[in-house]
Amino acid sequence: MIQYYIACKRELWLFANQINMNYNNEDISIGRLIHERSYSREKKNINLGEVSFDFIKKGQEMAIFEVKKSSKLEEPVRWQLYYYLWYVKKSGNEVKGVLVYPEERKREKLELTPEIEAKIENMIKEIEKIVSQPIIPPVIVKPYCKRCTYYELCFV
């Protein structure tokens, strides 16, 4: 939910309150296809408690990988991966993170710092406040609104 918190508080509230829209939109379908075709030798969709990430690679260091279609929403995706690193650390394991954008041939390595951990803990508190509100947060227009699965709930 960190990703929704960064991207759009309204989307966070809708998702947390189990208001689901059309998850068969083109962007989601393309993302699924990229996910399936990329890193085909890796075991995918790893579940650990309440989190699920794309895959883990063990080498000199253990790393959580997140594969995404595009870097357009890079900041929300980055924070979601930081959350995964934080969550895994809480279970007693230190891992690195890697964001991968196969179509762009781009990857970014992430590491948890004490500052990032503190921000995540604050975000979690804010998320709890937002999702427990009885009223949905107001619409805040952002460049990616037109491609959002909740677009119709905000603008139609």
Buried (B, 14 or more C-beta within 10 A) or exposed (E): BBBBBBBBBBBBBBBBEEEEBEEEBEBBEEBEEBBEEBBEEEEBEBEBEEBEBBBBBEEEEEBBBBBBBBBBBBEBBBBBBBBBBBBBEEEEEEBBBBBBBBEEEEEBEBEBEEEBBEBBEEBBEEBEEBBEEEEBBEBEEEEEBEEBBBBEBBEE
